Amino acid sequence: MVSQQILSQLSAAISDTPAPIYQRVKQAIIGQIRAGVWQPHQRVPSESELVNELSVSRMTINRALRELTSEGFLIRMQGVGTFVAEAKAYTPMLEVHNIADEIAERGHRHSSKILVCEARPADAEQALQLGIARGEQMFYSQIVHFENDIPVQIEDRFVNPKTAPDYLQQVYSNKTPYDYLMKVAPLTSGEHRVEAVSASASQSSHLQLKEHEPCLLIHRRTWSGNQVVTSARLLYPGSRYQLFGRFTSHG
């Protein structure tokens, strides 16, 4: 049974704004989760407890909990109960940020492991992406990024040497490629393409994935002026990351 204090706090958090009651219940629960009052993996009040404490119908509570589950705030386990889901980290989909800064903003610690950092000739596809000739030298790095020692991204980056000639001389164990690239070739434009993919055996190992766990892959190209600076593939575990974007309509 959930403590009366938790139920009383939730009841007090429900606003009196003119909105459907199920939405107000939802927002109150989300508020408790975001404020840290309800912690990840904590059991939440049952439908009966919520009905009695909030004096609303079971249908209203059921809808609120069902929508919160589909939106990823709660996990409902048949015959066991409903629990607060562990919050997924997110990365802005239509913006370019330093992953180290994103992690720091969540109050967590960033670290990285360099797998590859070398010069190599560009194949046809890489040359097309970077706007250079096939066989021309390019720089390539592969880095695994960690959040509190948990792997959250594999960064495969192809770099145009004309825009970042000292790329290979940087020490990426204590900074990210973003830091150096923004200094020598400030971003002026970029493009993204996102897809759901299955990881290779090597990628699964680096990201510590469960069998058949899906991933999110962002293909990103960035420009400084009229020159392509990098073409990158950013692979995220689907269970630990979500993408976030916002747009406005000017119609």
SULDANOR-V934157 format. One record per residue. N is the residue number from 0. RES is the residue in three letters. OMEGA is omega in radians with two decimals (999 if undefined). Layout:
N RES OMEGA
N RES OMEGA
This chain:
0 MET 3.14
1 VAL -3.08
2 SER 3.12
3 GLN -3.14
4 GLN 3.13
5 ILE 3.13
6 LEU -3.13
7 SER 3.11
8 GLN 3.13
9 LEU -3.14
10 SER -3.13
11 ALA -3.08
12 ALA -3.12
13 ILE -3.08
14 SER 3.09
15 ASP 3.12
16 THR -3.13
17 PRO 3.12
18 ALA 3.09
19 PRO -3.05
20 ILE -3.12
21 TYR 3.11
22 GLN 3.12
23 ARG 3.06
24 VAL 3.11
25 LYS -3.09
26 GLN 3.10
27 ALA 3.12
28 ILE 3.11
29 ILE 3.12
30 GLY 3.11
31 GLN 3.14
32 ILE -3.10
33 ARG 3.12
34 ALA 3.14
35 GLY 3.10
36 VAL 3.02
37 TRP -3.06
38 GLN 3.05
39 PRO 3.12
40 HIS 3.11
41 GLN 3.09
42 ARG -3.12
43 VAL -3.14
44 PRO 3.11
45 SER 3.10
46 GLU -3.12
47 SER 3.13
48 GLU 3.14
49 LEU 3.11
50 VAL -3.11
51 ASN -3.08
52 GLU -3.03
53 LEU 3.12
54 SER 3.08
55 VAL -3.07
56 SER 3.08
57 ARG 3.12
58 MET 3.13
59 THR -3.14
60 ILE -3.13
61 ASN -3.14
62 ARG -3.13
63 ALA -3.12
64 LEU 3.13
65 ARG -3.14
66 GLU 3.10
67 LEU 3.09
68 THR -3.13
69 SER 3.13
70 GLU 3.02
71 GLY 3.13
72 PHE -3.09
73 LEU 3.02
74 ILE 3.13
75 ARG -3.13
76 MET -3.07
77 GLN 3.09
78 GLY -3.11
79 VAL -3.14
80 GLY 3.14
81 THR -3.04
82 PHE 3.08
83 VAL 3.13
84 ALA 3.05
85 GLU -3.08
86 ALA 3.05
87 LYS 2.97
88 ALA 3.09
89 TYR 3.06
90 THR -3.13
91 PRO -3.02
92 MET -3.03
93 LEU 3.12
94 GLU 3.10
95 VAL -3.13
96 HIS 3.03
97 ASN -3.10
98 ILE 3.11
99 ALA 3.12
100 ASP 3.11
101 GLU -3.11
102 ILE 3.13
103 ALA 3.14
104 GLU 3.08
105 ARG -3.14
106 GLY -3.10
107 HIS -3.06
108 ARG 3.10
109 HIS 2.96
110 SER -3.10
111 SER 3.09
112 LYS -3.12
113 ILE 3.12
114 LEU -3.14
115 VAL 2.99
116 CYS -2.97
117 GLU 3.00
118 ALA 3.11
119 ARG 3.10
120 PRO -3.13
121 ALA 3.01
122 ASP -3.03
123 ALA -3.11
124 GLU 3.14
125 GLN 3.12
126 ALA 3.12
127 LEU -3.13
128 GLN -3.07
129 LEU -3.13
130 GLY 3.11
131 ILE -3.11
132 ALA 3.08
133 ARG -3.12
134 GLY 3.10
135 GLU -3.10
136 GLN 3.01
137 MET 3.06
138 PHE 3.13
139 TYR 3.04
140 SER 3.02
141 GLN -3.04
142 ILE 3.01
143 VAL 3.12
144 HIS -3.09
145 PHE 3.02
146 GLU -3.04
147 ASN 3.08
148 ASP 3.06
149 ILE -3.10
150 PRO -3.10
151 VAL -3.14
152 GLN 2.87
153 ILE -3.12
154 GLU 2.99
155 ASP -3.03
156 ARG 3.06
157 PHE -2.97
158 VAL 3.07
159 ASN -3.09
160 PRO -3.14
161 LYS -3.10
162 THR -3.09
163 ALA -2.99
164 PRO -3.10
165 ASP -3.06
166 TYR -3.06
167 LEU -3.10
168 GLN -3.12
169 GLN 3.12
170 VAL -3.01
171 TYR 3.06
172 SER 3.13
173 ASN 2.99
174 LYS -3.12
175 THR 3.05
176 PRO 3.13
177 TYR -3.09
178 ASP -3.10
179 TYR -3.06
180 LEU 3.13
181 MET 3.10
182 LYS -3.03
183 VAL -3.11
184 ALA -3.08
185 PRO -3.10
186 LEU 3.03
187 THR 3.08
188 SER -3.13
189 GLY 3.07
190 GLU -3.13
191 HIS 2.93
192 ARG -3.04
193 VAL 3.07
194 GLU 3.03
195 ALA -3.07
196 VAL 2.97
197 SER -3.12
198 ALA 3.01
199 SER 3.13
200 ALA 3.13
201 SER 3.13
202 GLN 3.11
203 SER 3.13
204 SER -3.12
205 HIS -3.10
206 LEU 3.13
207 GLN -3.09
208 LEU 2.97
209 LYS -3.13
210 GLU 3.11
211 HIS 3.11
212 GLU -3.10
213 PRO 3.13
214 CYS 2.98
215 LEU 3.14
216 LEU 3.05
217 ILE 2.97
218 HIS -3.07
219 ARG 2.99
220 ARG 3.13
221 THR -3.14
222 TRP 2.90
223 SER -2.99
224 GLY -3.13
225 ASN -3.14
226 GLN 3.01
227 VAL 3.12
228 VAL -3.13
229 THR 2.92
230 SER -3.03
231 ALA 2.98
232 ARG -3.09
233 LEU -3.04
234 LEU -3.11
235 TYR 2.99
236 PRO -3.10
237 GLY -3.10
238 SER -3.05
239 ARG -3.06
240 TYR 2.98
241 GLN 3.13
242 LEU -3.11
243 PHE 3.08
244 GLY 3.11
245 ARG 3.09
246 PHE 3.07
247 THR 3.13
248 SER 3.11
249 HIS -3.13
250 GLY 999
